[in-house]
């Protein structure tokens, strides 16, 4: 197996959000592992296989990309060969 093209890092803010969500949502750990695998190989979604969107009018450092995984949303930036996760959140049923 090839080594991942990108290394995936988290911010302290992201870590706090994960720690807060994990006890109530046991499926989050699996979603997070899958997200890391996706981001390590294709953070720009050049293959078109993933639910990744480049967000409009979002500055670098605020999570310019969003990965959708079930009800969870991961926001991240790509800096060279590093993917930096900034946000993890839950999309509520009553969003719309």
C-alpha positions as CSV (number, residue, x, y, z in Angstrom):
1,X,0.0,0.0,0.0
2,X,1.3,3.5,-0.8
3,X,2.0,6.0,1.9
4,X,-0.6,8.8,2.1
5,X,0.1,11.8,0.0
6,X,-1.1,14.2,2.7
7,X,-0.7,14.2,6.5
8,X,-3.8,15.0,8.5
9,X,-3.5,17.3,11.5
10,X,-6.1,18.6,14.0
11,X,-6.3,21.9,15.8
12,X,-7.0,22.2,19.5
13,X,-10.5,23.6,18.7
14,X,-11.2,20.5,16.6
15,X,-10.0,18.2,19.3
16,X,-12.4,19.9,21.8
17,X,-15.3,19.6,19.5
18,X,-14.6,15.9,18.9
19,X,-14.3,15.2,22.6
20,X,-17.6,16.9,23.2
21,X,-19.5,15.1,20.5
22,X,-18.0,11.6,20.9
23,X,-19.8,10.4,24.0
24,X,-23.3,11.1,22.5
25,X,-22.4,9.8,19.0
26,X,-20.6,6.5,19.0
27,X,-20.6,6.4,15.2
28,X,-18.4,9.5,15.1
29,X,-15.1,7.5,15.7
30,X,-15.8,5.4,12.6
31,X,-16.7,8.5,10.5
32,X,-13.6,10.3,11.7
33,X,-11.3,7.4,10.7
34,X,-13.0,7.3,7.3
35,X,-12.6,11.1,6.9
36,X,-8.9,10.9,7.7
37,X,-8.4,8.2,5.1
38,X,-10.2,10.3,2.5
39,X,-8.3,13.5,3.4
40,X,-4.9,11.7,3.4
41,X,-5.4,10.6,-0.2
42,X,-7.7,13.1,-1.9
43,X,-8.4,16.3,0.0
44,X,-9.3,18.3,-3.1
45,X,-11.6,15.5,-4.3
46,X,-10.0,15.3,-7.7
47,X,-11.5,11.9,-8.2
48,X,-15.0,13.2,-7.6
49,X,-15.9,10.3,-5.4
50,X,-16.4,12.1,-2.1
51,X,-18.8,14.7,-0.6
52,X,-16.2,17.5,-0.5
53,X,-17.1,21.0,-1.3
54,X,-14.8,24.1,-1.5
55,X,-16.6,26.8,0.5
56,X,-17.1,30.2,-1.1
57,X,-15.7,33.3,0.6
58,X,-14.1,31.4,3.5
59,X,-10.6,32.6,4.4
60,X,-7.6,30.2,4.8
61,X,-7.4,29.1,8.4
62,X,-11.2,28.9,8.8
63,X,-11.8,25.7,7.0
64,X,-12.0,26.4,3.2
65,X,-13.2,22.8,2.4
66,X,-16.1,20.8,3.9
67,X,-16.3,17.0,4.0
68,X,-19.8,15.6,4.6
69,X,-19.9,12.2,6.3
70,X,-23.4,11.2,7.2
71,X,-24.7,13.8,9.7
72,X,-21.2,15.0,10.4
73,X,-19.3,17.8,8.8
74,X,-15.6,18.3,8.9
75,X,-14.1,21.6,7.8
76,X,-10.4,21.8,6.9
77,X,-7.7,23.7,5.0
78,X,-5.0,22.2,2.8
79,X,-1.5,23.7,3.4
80,X,1.1,22.2,1.1
81,X,1.1,18.5,2.0
82,X,-0.8,19.0,5.3
83,X,-4.5,18.8,5.8
84,X,-5.5,20.8,8.9
85,X,-8.9,19.9,10.4
86,X,-10.6,23.0,12.0
87,X,-14.1,22.0,12.7
88,X,-16.3,18.9,13.4
89,X,-20.0,19.4,13.8
90,X,-23.3,17.6,13.6
91,X,-26.0,18.5,11.1
92,X,-29.2,18.6,13.0
93,X,-32.4,17.1,11.5
94,X,-34.2,20.5,11.8
95,X,-31.5,22.4,9.9
96,X,-33.8,23.2,7.0
